[in-house]
Amino acid sequence: MPHFMIYIKANLQHVQSFRPSENARYCLTLTSGVDERENIWLDPKELVEAPGGRSETNLIIRFEGAKKPATVDIIGGDIIAEYTENDNGQWVAIQAFECRGCEITKYSAQDDWIVISESGQEFVEEIMLNDDWCDYDEDADVSPEITDFETKVEKYNPIKKGGKKAKAGKRK
């Protein structure tokens, strides 16, 4: 089962950090063979019974021509990653997923974010990073800005217990 990681990158000015809000959901593009689905929303707080009834999963989706439904699970529980001024202009992992029967090909940052300015002021209202964002920090008399926001999704090998990376390939 493949694992995928969402990464973000941005340029910050007068911003200490930003992170997804506590109620953030993930807007994903999923593919299974030739069938692709866009704008699939995954809510980390929602769990549904997985096929077979043995466990729970965050998302179940059926693709055309597939024998079984696909599932997507968030790895790491309620971890909310933070992008800091030290990360400025660098790729930072924000969330990992485990997929069965599908792959994540795109992440669209459509939910609200929380921004902390250099003075510590918190901005929470309607912060969407699809476009550049700026506001005014009265305490510091500056305009905090987040520009050139980008996302990417990549496959990755999670670290197994004992500190070793999972091996790719066939099992014997």
C-alpha positions in Angstrom: 0.0 0.0 0.0 1.5 3.3 -1.1 2.1 6.2 1.3 1.9 9.8 0.3 3.1 13.1 1.8 1.7 16.6 1.3 4.4 19.3 1.2 3.9 23.1 1.2 6.3 25.9 0.4 5.8 29.7 0.8 7.6 33.0 1.2 6.9 34.7 4.5 7.3 38.4 5.4 6.6 39.5 9.0 5.1 36.1 9.7 6.3 33.8 12.6 4.3 30.8 11.4 1.2 29.4 9.9 -0.7 26.1 10.1 -4.0 24.5 9.1 -6.8 25.4 11.4 -8.0 22.7 13.9 -11.0 22.0 11.6 -8.9 21.7 8.5 -9.9 19.2 5.8 -7.9 18.0 2.9 -9.1 18.6 -0.7 -7.4 15.9 -2.8 -7.3 14.6 -6.3 -7.3 10.7 -6.3 -6.6 8.3 -9.1 -7.0 4.6 -9.6 -5.9 3.4 -13.0 -7.6 5.6 -15.6 -10.3 7.0 -13.3 -9.5 10.3 -11.6 -11.6 12.1 -9.0 -11.0 15.8 -8.2 -12.1 17.8 -5.1 -12.5 14.8 -2.8 -12.7 16.1 0.8 -11.1 14.2 3.6 -12.0 15.2 7.1 -9.4 13.9 9.7 -12.1 13.8 12.4 -14.5 11.5 10.3 -14.0 7.8 10.5 -16.1 5.2 8.7 -16.1 1.4 8.8 -13.5 0.0 6.4 -14.5 -2.7 3.9 -14.7 -6.0 5.8 -15.6 -4.3 9.0 -12.3 -5.0 10.8 -11.2 -1.4 11.3 -12.0 2.3 10.6 -10.7 4.5 7.8 -10.9 8.2 7.0 -12.2 7.8 3.4 -13.8 5.2 1.2 -14.2 5.8 -2.5 -15.3 3.6 -5.4 -13.6 3.9 -8.7 -15.1 2.8 -12.0 -13.9 -0.7 -12.9 -12.3 -1.4 -9.5 -13.2 -4.7 -7.8 -12.9 -3.2 -4.3 -13.4 0.3 -2.9 -10.3 2.3 -2.2 -9.4 3.8 1.2 -7.4 6.7 2.4 -6.1 7.1 5.9 -4.3 9.9 7.7 -1.1 8.8 9.3 0.0 10.5 12.5 -3.4 11.2 14.1 -4.2 14.8 14.9 -0.8 16.2 14.2 -1.0 19.7 12.7 2.2 20.7 11.2 3.4 24.3 11.3 5.3 26.2 8.7 7.7 28.7 10.4 9.8 31.6 9.4 12.8 29.3 9.5 11.2 27.2 6.7 10.8 30.3 4.5 11.0 29.2 0.8 11.6 25.5 1.6 9.4 22.4 1.2 7.9 21.2 4.5 5.9 18.0 5.0 2.5 18.7 6.6 0.6 15.4 6.4 1.1 11.8 5.5 -1.5 9.4 4.1 -1.8 5.7 3.5 -3.8 4.6 0.4 -5.2 1.3 -0.7 -6.5 1.0 -4.2 -5.7 4.6 -5.2 -3.1 7.3 -5.2 -3.1 10.9 -4.2 -2.0 13.1 -7.2 -2.8 16.6 -5.9 -3.6 18.6 -2.8 -5.5 21.9 -3.0 -5.2 24.1 0.0 -8.8 25.3 0.3 -9.5 25.3 4.0 -8.8 28.0 6.6 -5.3 28.6 8.0 -4.0 30.2 11.2 -1.3 32.8 10.7 0.9 34.2 13.6 2.6 37.5 12.8 6.0 38.5 14.1 4.4 40.3 17.1 2.4 37.2 18.0 -0.9 38.4 16.7 -3.1 35.6 15.5 -5.0 35.9 12.2 -7.8 33.3 11.8 -10.6 34.8 9.7 -11.0 33.6 6.2 -7.4 32.9 5.4 -7.2 31.1 2.1 -3.8 30.5 0.5 -5.0 29.9 -3.0 -3.8 33.4 -3.7 -1.2 35.6 -1.9 -2.4 36.7 1.6 -1.7 39.8 3.6 -3.2 41.7 6.5 -2.2 44.4 9.0 -0.5 43.8 12.4 -1.3 46.9 14.5 1.1 45.9 17.3 4.1 45.7 15.0 2.9 48.3 12.5 3.7 45.9 9.6 1.8 43.9 7.0 2.4 40.2 7.4 2.4 38.4 4.0 2.4 34.9 2.7 3.3 34.8 -1.0 4.2 32.2 -3.6 2.3 29.4 -1.8 2.8 26.0 -3.4 1.9 22.4 -2.7 3.1 19.1 -3.9 2.3 15.4 -3.2 5.0 12.7 -3.3 5.2 9.0 -2.5 7.4 8.2 0.5 8.6 5.3 2.5 7.6 5.6 6.2 10.1 4.7 8.8 9.3 1.3 10.5 9.7 0.6 14.1 13.4 0.3 14.9 14.3 3.3 12.7 14.6 1.4 9.3 12.8 2.5 6.2 10.2 0.2 4.8 11.5 -1.8 1.9 9.7 -1.6 -1.4 9.2 -4.7 -3.5 7.6 -8.1 -3.3 7.1 -10.0 -0.1 8.2 -13.6 0.1 
